[in-house]
Amino acid sequence: MNYHVVYEQSEEGFAVSVPALPGCHSQGMSEHEAKENIEDAIRDYLHVFMELNHGKNYLQVVTTLENLGFKVMRKSKHIVMSNGAHIVTIPRHNPINAITMGNILRNMQDWS
């Protein structure tokens, strides 16, 4: 997995976040520790996202992404959504299977 991360140094150490994954943040006393912690946070974030959305219909996934700041741009055979910086496409499958969710998450990891 390759995600763009943002480090901010402070008196307490390093804070780190992943812009492509809203709410995915961590910290560490050193930059190395913060890097290790954000790697764990990314894995946990993606695992929870997959668990929450695997087997759901596409409208439930759309609602989850809306809660993360995405807006529907187009509805056709697929739902196209954007948060202003990134675009994600959700197929109208009921339910969305694990392979499809994995592909959606794999596409999200290319965002920087």
N, C-alpha and C positions, 0 to 999 in steps of 0.2 A: 504494500500500500504506500502510495506517495501522496501526501497532502501538504499543501502549503501551510506553514505554521508561522505565527507571529509571536516573537519574544519581546517582553518588556522587562527591563531591569529596574529593580527598586532596592530600597535599603534592606528589605526582607529576603531578597533573592531574585528569582525570575518567575514571571507569570507568562503563560503561553496559551494561545488559543488557535482554533482552526476556523478560519472564516467560512469555509465551505460547509461546516457542520455547526449550525447555530446552537449555542449553549455548550459547546465542547471546549472546556477550559481545564487547565491544571497549573501546577506551580512546582517549584523546587528551589532548594538553597543554591544550587549551581545550575549552569546551563545544561550540563550533562544530566543531572537529576531531573530537571524540567523536561528534557527530551524523552527520557525513559517514562516519566509519568504521563506525558501527553500521548505516547504510543499506547499505553494501557487505556487511557481515556478514549482514544479513537476506536480501539477494538471493542470496548464496552459500549460505546455509543452506537456503533454499527450493529452489534449483536442485539441490543435493545430495539433499535429501529426495525431490524429484521423480525425479531420475535413479535413485536407489536403489529406488524403489517403483513406478515406471511399468512396466507389463507384468507385474507380479507378481500372484500370486493374493491374495485378500483375507486369508488366514491369515498370509502373510508381512508384510503391512502391519500387521496386528494385533500381530504379534511386534515390529515396529519401534516401534510406539506403546507397547507394554508396556515396552520398553527405555527409553522416555522418561518412564516413570512413570505411564502410563495403565493402568487396570484395566477388564476387561470388566464391564459392568453388566447387559447384556441381550443375548441371542442370539435373533434371529427372522429375518425376511427380511433384516435388516441387523444388524450388530454395533454396539452402542452402548457407547462407552467413555468414561471420565472420569478426570481426574487430581485430582479433588476440587474443582477450581475451574472446569473447562471440560469440555464434552461434545463428542465427535466421533462421527459415524456413518459406518461403513464398509459399503458394499453388498457382498453376497456375489457378486462378479463374478470370473470367472477368464478372462483376466487383467483387472486394473483398468486401464482405458484412461487416456490423458493428460487427457482432458476431465474425467473423474471425479476424478482426482488434483488437477487444477487447482481444481475446485470445493471439494474438501476443504481445500486450502490457502487458498483465498479466504475460506472460513468461519473458518479459524483467524486470519486477519488482523484480524477484527472483535473478537477478544478483547482485553480491557483490564484 
